[in-house]
Amino acid sequence: MIKTEQQYNIVLERVEHLLKKPDNIENTTAKGYIELNFLSDMIADYEEENYPIALPSLIDAIKLRMLEMKLNQVKLSNLLGVSTSRISEYLTGKSEPTLKVAKEISSKLNISPTIILGV
């Protein structure tokens, strides 16, 4: 278990060293492979605790889905059944979607309710 930033940096250096040998990545019976996986798990645990990744904002999530689904504000307004000006307000943070619209955003854009509710 990694407990300090210094330990984290030392283990990180070791992982970088192990990654330089292809056998440590490909050969599941190699000593380096086993060590690499063990240390990688330790790093992941430390990073989860000390560098958590926050959920994206609703605005960022909507913008990402718009990009992925090739939607502009007009198409999104038609999809959600709200005006384009309302979409603009959501995207600039000037207003929050109603519960009904939030449900539509969740189901039609496949955005987690956790992100929509900001929980």
C-alpha positions in Angstrom: 0.0 0.0 0.0 1.3 3.4 -1.0 0.9 5.9 1.9 2.9 9.0 0.8 3.6 11.1 -2.2 7.2 10.1 -2.1 6.3 6.4 -2.1 3.9 7.1 -5.0 6.7 8.7 -7.1 9.1 5.9 -6.4 6.6 3.2 -7.4 5.7 5.3 -10.5 9.3 5.4 -11.5 9.6 1.6 -11.1 6.5 1.1 -13.3 7.9 3.3 -16.0 11.1 1.3 -15.9 9.2 -2.0 -16.1 7.2 -0.7 -19.1 10.3 -0.3 -21.1 10.6 -4.1 -21.5 7.9 -5.6 -23.8 8.2 -9.0 -22.0 6.9 -7.3 -18.9 3.8 -6.4 -20.7 3.2 -9.5 -22.9 4.5 -12.5 -21.0 2.1 -13.3 -18.2 4.6 -15.6 -16.5 7.5 -13.1 -16.4 8.5 -11.8 -13.0 8.3 -8.2 -14.4 4.8 -8.8 -15.6 3.6 -9.8 -12.2 5.5 -6.9 -10.5 4.1 -4.4 -13.1 0.5 -5.5 -12.4 1.0 -5.5 -8.7 2.5 -2.0 -8.7 -0.1 -0.7 -11.2 -2.9 -1.8 -8.8 -1.1 0.0 -5.9 -0.8 3.2 -8.0 -4.5 3.0 -9.1 -5.6 2.6 -5.4 -3.5 5.6 -4.3 -4.7 7.8 -7.2 -8.3 6.9 -6.5 -7.9 8.1 -2.9 -5.7 11.1 -3.5 -6.6 12.3 -7.0 -10.3 11.5 -7.4 -11.8 12.4 -10.8 -14.8 14.6 -10.3 -18.0 14.0 -12.3 -18.3 16.3 -15.3 -20.7 19.2 -15.0 -24.1 18.9 -16.7 -23.1 21.5 -19.2 -19.9 19.6 -20.1 -21.9 16.3 -20.4 -24.5 17.9 -22.7 -21.8 19.5 -24.9 -19.9 16.2 -25.1 -23.1 14.3 -26.1 -24.0 17.0 -28.6 -20.6 16.5 -30.2 -20.8 12.7 -30.2 -24.3 12.7 -31.6 -23.6 15.5 -34.0 -26.4 17.7 -32.6 -26.6 21.4 -32.8 -28.7 23.5 -30.5 -31.7 23.4 -32.9 -31.6 19.6 -33.2 -31.1 19.2 -29.4 -34.1 21.5 -28.8 -36.3 19.4 -31.1 -35.0 16.2 -29.4 -35.8 17.4 -25.9 -39.0 19.4 -26.8 -37.7 22.8 -25.5 -36.9 26.0 -27.3 -33.5 26.8 -28.6 -33.2 29.7 -26.3 -33.8 27.4 -23.3 -31.0 25.1 -24.7 -28.8 28.1 -24.8 -29.6 29.0 -21.2 -28.8 25.4 -20.1 -25.5 25.5 -22.0 -24.4 28.8 -20.5 -25.5 28.0 -17.0 -28.2 30.7 -16.9 -30.9 28.2 -16.0 -31.3 24.6 -14.9 -33.5 22.1 -16.7 -36.9 21.2 -15.1 -37.3 17.7 -13.7 -39.2 16.7 -16.8 -36.5 18.0 -19.1 -33.8 16.5 -16.9 -35.5 13.1 -17.4 -35.5 13.7 -21.2 -31.8 14.6 -21.1 -31.0 11.5 -19.1 -32.9 9.1 -21.4 -32.3 10.7 -24.8 -28.7 11.7 -24.3 -27.8 8.8 -22.1 -26.4 11.0 -19.3 -26.4 9.6 -15.8 -29.0 11.0 -13.4 -26.1 11.5 -11.0 -24.5 14.1 -13.3 -27.9 15.7 -14.0 -28.7 16.1 -10.3 -25.1 17.0 -9.4 -24.9 14.4 -6.7 
